[in-house]
Amino acid sequence: MTRTVQNANFEVHVCLRCPSPDAARRNRDEGGGPALLAAIQAELARRPYAPYAVLLAYQCLGVCTTRGRVSLAAYGRWGVVLGGIDENLDIPALGDYINLWLLHPWGEIPKPLRLASMEKKIIGRLPPHRHDQNHAAAEFGGPQTNQKITRVPLVPPAYMEDHVK
């Protein structure tokens, strides 16, 4: 698949180096860092979606038990946090994963279509910033998410009736 979403800027975040004061932890050779950033930069540059990619390097993305952390983010899309990305083995698969992520509405890749090589590297997904995606889809004429979204009030309605006038 080479078709990508047009005019859809997105961000790729890469963890550079563990800032832990514990030198042994910081210097473990588990991948990541500048070598991972350089490999991702080269991979993104050769992809058709390169004009829409924004590559950002962070000193720390957390989840320190798994080196080689990368996250994907874009307005109105599910964000993805990946870990254990090896700059020598996983970069082409990461490029393919990003393409799938861009192809599918809201960044939701159906399970049967997810790349087996990346499945175990997904640490988590983050919902889009916009809470009511189906309203947004209707507003812009786009596809609706297949996720059921329920807005939960912070305060029970009975409390509001008794305490807020």
N, C-alpha and C positions, 0 to 999 in steps of 0.2 A: 504494500500500500504506500503510495507516495502522495496522495491527495491530503492536503492539510487545510485547516481552517484559515481563511483569508483575513488579513488585517486584525489578527487577534494577538496582541502582545501578551507575552507570558514571561515569568521569571524562573530561572533555575538557580537555586541557592546551593553553594558548596561549602562544606566545613573545611577550613584550612588546617588548623593545628590545635590540638588540645591545649588550653591555657592552664591546665591543672598545675598547682605548685609542686605536686608529686612528680619528680623527674622520671621515675621508672614508669609511671602511668603515661606520662606525656610522650615518652620516647619509644613506647612499644611500637614495633613495626607491624601494624595491622592495616596498612593502606591509608589512603586519604591524603590530605594535605596538598601542597603545590603540584605534585605529580598528577593527582586526580583532577585538579582544576585544569591543568594544561591538556590532559586527555579529553576532558569534556569540552573544553574550548575548541579543540581541533574537530571533534565529532560534530558539534553544533554548527561549525562553520561550513561543513560539507553537506548539511541537510537542507532541503528545500524550505524549511520553516525558519532558517537562520535569520532572515530580516525581522522576524517577530520575537526573537529570543533576546532576553536580557539576562546575562550571566553575572551573578553577584557572589563574591567570596566573603564568607563570614569567618571570624576567628573560631567561633564555637556555635554549633547548632544544638548542643545537648545530646542526650541519648549516648553518653560516653562509653557504654558497654559495646557499642557497635561503631567501628571506625568506617570511614568512607561514606559519610552521610551526605545526602542530596535531597533537596525538596523542590517540588514544582508548585507554582502558584500563578493564578490569573483571576481577574475579577469575574465573578459569576461561575467559577469552576471549582470542583472539589480539588483541594490541595492534596498532595501526596508526599509523605516522608519516607525515604528509602535509606537503608543502611547496609553496610557490608559491600558497597560497590567497589570492586577491584579495578584499578586503572589499567591493568594488563589483560583482564578477562571480560569485563562486563560493559565496556563502553559502547560497542555496537548495539548490544541488547538494550542499553539505556536509551540510545537514540531511537530505536524502534518503539520502545515503550512511550517515549515522549510523543512520537507520531500518533500512536494509538490514543493517547490521552487527548491530543488535540482533535482527533477525528470524531470522538464521541461527545455528544451533548453533555454539558456540565462536567466533563472530565471523568464520567463514570464509564469505565471499561467493563462490559459484561464479563462475568467470570469465564465463560467458555472461550473468550477471545484474549484473555490475559496471557502474557508470555510466561511460560513455565519457568524460564530462567530468572524472571524478576519477581515471581509470586512470593517467594520466601524472603525477599529483600524489602518488601513493603512493611514498614514499621507502623504506619498509620495513615489515615485519610482525615482531612479536615473539611467540614462543610463550607460552601461558598459564603462570602460575607452577607449576601442578600438572603434574608431568612425565608421569604415567601417566593421560592423559585418558580412555582407554577404561575403565580401572578405575573412575575417578571417575564416568563415565557409568553404568556398571553399578551402582555403589553408590547413585546417586541416581535411577536409572531414566530418565536422560535420553539423548539421542541421542549416538552416538559420533562422534568426529572422523573425517574421511576422510584425515587425515594419518597416514602410517606413522611411528610413534615407536619409536626403538630406544635403550634406555639403554646407554651406553658406559661401562665401568668406567674409572676414572682410572688404575688400575694393572693391568697384565696379570695374569691369574689365576696364571701360573707364578711371578711375582714374589711374590704374596701367599702362595703355598704355601711358598716358600723363606724368606721374611723375616718373616712374621707367624705367631705361634704362639698 
